[in-house]
Amino acid sequence: MKTTKIILSIAAAALAFASCNKFLDTMPDNRAELDTPAKIKAILGSAYSFTDYQMVTELLSDNVDNNAAVVTGEAGRFYDEIFAWKDGIESNNESPENIWDRNWGAIANANQALEAINNLGGKDNPELSGAYGEALLARAYAHFTLVNIFCLQYNPQTSETDQGLPYMEQPEQGLNPQYQRGNVAEVYAKIEADIEEGLKYVTDDYDVLKYHFNRQAAFAFATRFFLYYGKYQRAIECANECLGATPASQLRDYVDLQNNYATIATARAAYNSSDQKSNLLLQTGYSNQGLYWGNYSGSYKYYAFTQNIALTESFFAPTPWSNGAVLTASAFKWRPRTYNVSTLSYTIFWKIDYEFEYTDPVAGIGYRRTVYPAFTTDECLLNRAEAYILSKQYDKACEDLNIWCKNMYVNPGELTPENIKEFYDTVPYYEWDKPTQKKHLNPKFAWEGEGSIQEAMLHFVLNCRRTETMGLGQRWFDIKRYGIEIYRRVVNSTSQLDHITDTLGPDDLRRALQIPQKSRDAGFEANKR
């Protein structure tokens, strides 16, 4: 692929803790001097983006329908444009523009920390070896976020020609430096190098462990990365390091959540607590997630995970052990809640945190915030199960799936490769007006194809992942990885599926969000359309 020299004027904006929304207007040498281990460790707190991507990727996915005929008010242009997979998206605290800016800012801070570490003896300095590992992992994670949102998904067929992103490995040294955009395969190779090096030095030596890339979080990230990269044995190895010998003991305690947290506020706080052993890396962001994925009505349910989706595709859809019957909330150890707005029913878990930060308590104004787990043991276990499936180790995959199901459900039946296939053989493929949990898979990596045990088990693990990560934005990446076709469905005034307004096919270039306009104006090559 012919690469194009571009101007990357975003990454250095955070070097002096300045706003990532501005172009570089001071030389990097004006930044604060990092001349002690304490200062270096402090800047690593800014090597994580404080803009979440979950709101955007959840709205991009098939976890929402258009309920305009039922709810009152308007969603707003930003949400309308995200739902419609538009290029020119309105600015917002959670907009693609801010996801872009803040992740480049996180990368800039990681690079500044790495430069300072090298100046103080490098990774061999015992006071800084852990910080070295964290900086590499944080840099890798920010690039991983950017490449998976603003580029097409990695695959062995096209990624050596698909548009990539610059991989920033040094602090910027001048105004308007020029880079080459490269390809997706090159970005993934660089991420892999940073992860493997970072894993050698990752530590648990933190005062607040869950807000840093601690050891378990680092291996959970590596598991997700290598699964996406198609290196399944390495994904399994990293998951083993994360989960240990008794993975069931590492999962979220849903019985405790059900029995001891009776309100949405207390349940959300408990779900996102650093005391939850399943939460490996917690992050914060300025976000409306808690409103859209909480029990708030009106325009907040203009786009929502409706009861229709829950019954036919996800939470309550039949399972291999339910004899073709839909599940009820009582089938879950921690029950999903269903609410009504007019004729619309929607279903949520009480998990997406919502806080309000007052900037002026007298005027009652401020920012909506959220705390959320970027990595959990529960997701890591399902990632390992998927890696087992893709490497045709079906019995081991079922061991993990049984562990996850027994943790999630009250009385799940024992899963085997044979009964999973038998079940999915009876499920028709999804049509937009006849939805089921079985959607055609069109991955660009090697697999056994339709009608195989592998296909059936992939359907099941993807549905488990959809339940586990509901509201956390991960479904969008599964849609991209497996080339799943999705639709923009509109419900009528009685909340029935009425018509579709658009379709996102397996090779639709809109699966890579468009580069923000201001960066294109500065010379960054736009994504192809």
N, C-alpha and C positions, 0 to 999 in steps of 0.2 A: 504494500500500500504506500502510495506517495504521501508523505507527511507534510504538513504545512507549518511554517514558523508562525507563532502567534505571540501575542502580548498577554502575559498572565499578571494582572495587576491587582489580584485579590489577596494572594497568600501572605504577603508581607504586612498586610494592614494590621494584623494582630500583634506584631512584634513588640510594640510598646503598649500593648493592651488597649489599642485604639479600636474604634468601631470597625467591624469587618465590612461595613457597607460603603466605606470610602476607598477611593483609590490611593495608592501609596503617594504621600506628599512629603515625606521626610526620608532622609537617608537611613538605612538600617543601622548604621553605626551610632545613631542617636538613641538607640534602645537602651533599656536599663542594663547595667553590667551584672552578669551572673558570675560572681566570683567566690561563692561559697556553696557547699552542698545544700544548705537550708534554702538558699535562694533558688537553686536549680529545682529542688523538689517542690517549691512553691509554684513555680511557673508550670509544672506538669499538671497542676490542677486546672489549667487552661488549655491543656492538650486534648480536651474532650469538648465536642460541640455542645452548646447549650440551646441549640434549636433541634427539636426532635423531628424525625421524618415520618413517624407513625401515622399522624393525621393524613398526610398526603398519600402515603402508600395504601392506607386502608381505604380511602376514597377512590383510589385508582382501581381497586380490586373488585371482585364479585361479591364482596361482603356487604354491599349496599345496593338498594334500589331507589328509584325516584318516587317519592311519596307526595309530590306537590298537590295532588288532587285531594289529599286527606288532611294535611297539616295546615296550620295557619302561618302567615308570615313568609319571608323569603330567606333562602339560605345565604345569599350574598354572592357577589360575582366571583370571588376567589373559589368558593366551594363549587359553584356551577362550572367553572372552567376546569377545575381538577376532575370533577366527575365526568366531564365531556372529553377528557384527554386533549385539551387545547394546548397550543404552544404559548400564546401570549397570556401568561397567568398573572392576575392581580397580585400586588405585593401584600404580604401578611406576615405576622410573626412566624408562621409555620410554612411559608411559601418556599417553593424550590429555590428562589433567589437567596433566601436566608439559609437554607440547608447548604447551598453551594458556598456562600461566603463564610459561614461559621466553621464548616469542615476544613476549608483552606486555612482559616485562622488557627484552628487546632493543630494542623500540620505545621504551620509556621512556628508555633510555640514548641512543639515537639522537636523541631529542627534546631531551634535556638538552644533548647536544653541539651541536645546531643552535642552541639558545638562547644558549649560550656563544659560538659563532661569531658570531652576530649582535651580541653585546655587544662583540666585538673587531674590528669592521669588516666582518663578513659575508663573503660569497663573493668580494668584491673584495680582501680581504686575501690577498696572495700566499702567506703562510705557511699559510693555512687553506682555500684554495679546493678543494684535493684532499680535505680532511677534510669539507668541505661536500658534495661530490659523494658521498663514501662514506656519509655519514650518511643522505642521501636514499635511496640505493640499499638500504642495510641496512634502513631503515624500510619501504621498499616490499616488500622480500623477506619480511620477517616478516609483514606484512599479507597478502601473496600466499600464504604458507604457511597462515596461519590461515583465510583465506577458502576455500581449496581443500580444506581438511580438514573444517572445521566448517560449511560452507555447501554448497548444491548448486552444480554446475559452472556457470560463466558460459555463457549462450547468449542469442541475440537474442530468443527467444520469451518467456521467463519471468523473466529476471533483474531486470527492473524491479519485480517483485513478490516474488521470492524473498527470504527473510530474509537480510540481510547482517550486517555487524559495524560497530561504530564505527571511524572512521579517526582515529587519534590523531595530531594535528599539533602539539600543544603539550604541554609538561610539565604534569602535574597541579598545580593551584594550591590545593587544599584537600582536606579529608576528604570522601570519598564523593561526588565530583562525579557529575552525571547526564548521560547521553548518550542519543542515539537510535540504535537498531540499524540503521535504514535498510535498503537492499537491496543485492544483489550488484552490480548495475550501477554503483551509486554508489561502491562499494569499488574496482571495476576502474578507474573514471575517475580516482580519486585515486591509485591505483598508477601509472597511466599518466603522470600529471602529475609525480610524484616521479621516475620513471625518466627521462623526457625531460629534466628539469632536471638530474638527477644525471649523465647521460651527457655533458653539456656540460663538466663539471668533473672527471670521473674521471681518475685519474692512476696511473702505475706507480711513483711515488716512495715505495716502502716498503722497509724492511730485510728483511722476510719477505713477499715479494710475494703468495704463493699463499694467505695467510690473510686477505686483504682483497679488497674489490671493486676489483681492478685493471681495466685497460681491457678485456682480453679477457673476463674473467669478467662484467663489467657488460653487455657486448653479448651474451654467451651467455644471461644472465638475461633481457635484453630480448627476445631471439629466442623463448625459451620463453613469456614473457608474451604477446607479440603473437600467437603461434600460438594460444594458449588464447583470446585475445580475438577471434580471427577477423579480425585485421588482417594479412593474409598478406603484402602487399607490404612493410609495415614490418618484419615478421619476417624477410623475405629481406634487406632492407637491413642490419638489425642482424647477421644471420649473416655477410653479406659483410664487415662490419667486424671481426668476430671471427676469421673463417677466413682472410682475406686472399686473395691471387691463387692460391695453391697449397695448397688445403685438404688434399691428400693428405700433405703434409709436416708437417701439424699434428696428425695422428692418433696414437693410441697405437702404440708399437712392439711388436707382439705377437711378432714373431720374437725380439726381444731377451728378452722375458719367457719365452718357451719355451726358449731356448738357455742363458740365463745364471742362471736362478733355479730350482733343482731341488727346493726344499722349499717347503711351503706357507707357512712363516714368511717366507722370503726373498722369495717371489713376492708375498705380500700387502704386505710393506713396499715393494717396488718399485712395485707397482700404485698405491699411495697416496702415493708420494713426491712432494715438491714439485719434484723434478728431472724428473718426467714432464711433457713439454711439453703433453700432452693434458689434464692436470689444471689447471683454471683457478682454482677456489676450493676449498680444503680446509677441512673443519670437523671438530670433535671432539665426542664425546658419551659420556656414561655409558651403556653399551649391551651387550646380549647378542648383538648381530648376529653377531659373530665365531663364536659357538658355534652358533647356529641355521643360519647360512649357511656353516659350515665343515665340516670332516671329523670332527665329533663325533657320537656315536651316542646311544643311549638315548632319554630323553625329549626331547632336542633335535631328534629327527626325528619327534616326534609329529605335527607339521605340517611338511611338507617338499615341496620341488620334486622330485617323484619321477621315476624313469626313464620312467614312463608318460606324464607330462606332456612330458618332453623328447622322446620318440619321436614322439608324435602331434601336439603343438601347438607346439613351440618348437625347441630346439637342433638336434635330429636329424630333424625333420620334413622331408619332401621339399621341394625348391626348384624354381624354374623351370628350372634347368640339370641337375637330378639324374635326369631321366627317370623320375620317380615313385618313386625309391628313397630310403629314409631315409639320412641322412648318418651318418658315424662320427666319432669324436673326431679321427681323422687328417685330416679335411677342414678342420679349423681350424688356423690358424697358431699360436694359443695354445690348447692342448687343454683342453676341459672334462674334469673327472675324475668318474668314477662309482664310488661306494662301496656296500657292502652292509651292511644290518643285518637279520639273520635272512633272511627272504624278500624284504625291501624293498631296492630299489636307488634311490639318489638321485644327482643330478648337480649339480656345482657348478663354478664357476670359482674359482681360488685368489685371490680379490680382496678379500673382506670382512675388514678388519683386526681383530685381536684383541690387546688389551694388558691387563695387570693393574696397577692402581695400588694399592700397599700403603699402607694407613693405619696398620697395625701389623705390621711384618715378622715380629716374634717370634710373634705369634698367627696370622700368615698370613691376615689379613683385609684387605679393601680393596674396590676398585671395578673392575668390568670396563669397559673403554673401547674406543672405536673411532676411527679416523680414516677419513674417506671424502671422495670428491670430490663436491661439491654441483653442480658444472658441469664438463663436459668438452667438448672440441672434437668428439669422436665423436658425442655426443648433439646438439650444435649442428648438425652436418652433417645428421643425420637429421631434425631439426626443420625445417631449410631444405627438405629433400626433401619433407616433408609439406606445407609451405606452398606449394611449387611444385605439388604434386598438387591441393591444394584451390583453387588459382588456375588450374588446368587447363593448366599449363606442363609437360606430361608428359615431353617430351624432356629438359628441364633437370632434372627430378626424377630421371630415369634416370641422368643424368651423376653426380649425387650418390650415388645408390644403388650405382652401379658402383664409385665410389671407396670407399665404405664396405665393400662386399662383397670387393673386392680386398685391402683391409687386414685383413679378418677371416678370409677363407677362403684355402685353398691354390690351388685352380684353379676359381674360379667362372666360369660362362659369362657372356657379355655380355648385359646386360638391355636390353630394349626395352619400350615400352608394350604392344606387340602380344604378345610372348611371355609377359609377366606375365599379361595377360588370358587368353591361351590356357591357361596353367597353372591359374589359379584357376577357370576354367570346368569343369575336371575334378575339382575338390575339392568334395565334398559339404559342406553346412553342418553345423556342430558339433551333436551331441547329447551329453548328459552321459555316456551309456554307449557312444557311438560318437564319440569326440573327434577333431576335426581342427583345423587352424590357421585355419579360416574360420568366424568367428562373425558372426551377424547384427549389422549396425551400425544403430543407431537414434539418430543425432545430431539435435539440435534446431537445427542450422544448415543452410543450403542445401548440397545436394550432388546428384550425378547419380543416385544410387540403385542398387539391386541390378542386376547384369548389365552395368554400365558399366565402361569402362576405369578410371575413377576409383575405383570400388569395389575392383577387383582390385589397383590400386596402393596403395590405403589398407591393404588386408589385408597386403600385402608390407611396407610401411614400418612398420606396427604390429608385425609379427612381428620385423623387424630391431630395433626399439626394445625389444621384450621381451627379446631376446637381449642387447643392449648394456647394458640397465639392470637385468638380473637381480640381485636382492638389494638394489637401491638404491631400491626403493619407487615407481618412476615408473609401473609398470604400472597401479596403482590409478587414477591420474589419466587414463590413456587409457581405462580402463573407464568412468569417469564421463563423459568428454568425448564418447564415442561411444555411450553408452547400451547397453553390451554386457551382456547378461544372463549372470550366472554362478551357479554352484551350489556347494553344500557337499556334496562327495562323500566317501564313506567307503569305504576299501579293506578287504578281508577278510584272513583269516590267510595267504592265498597271494598277497597284494598285488594282487588283481584288484579292479576297481571293483565295489562291491557295491550301494550304494543312496545316495540323497541325503537330507539332512536339512532343507535349506532352499534357496530360490531368491531371488536379488536381481534383480528385474526392472528394466527401463530407467527407470521412474519411481518406484522405491522410495525413500521419503524417508530410509531408513537410509544412503543414499549420503552424506548430511551427518552426520558424527559428532555425537552429542549434546553439548551444552554441559556441561562438568563440573558436578557437583552443587553444589559449594560456591559457584560463581558463580551458579547458579540460585537457591540459598538467599539470596544477597545481592541478588537482584532481577533478574538477567539473564534475559531471556525465553528459554524453552527452544525448541529446534528442534521443528518440527511433526512429528507422527507419525500 
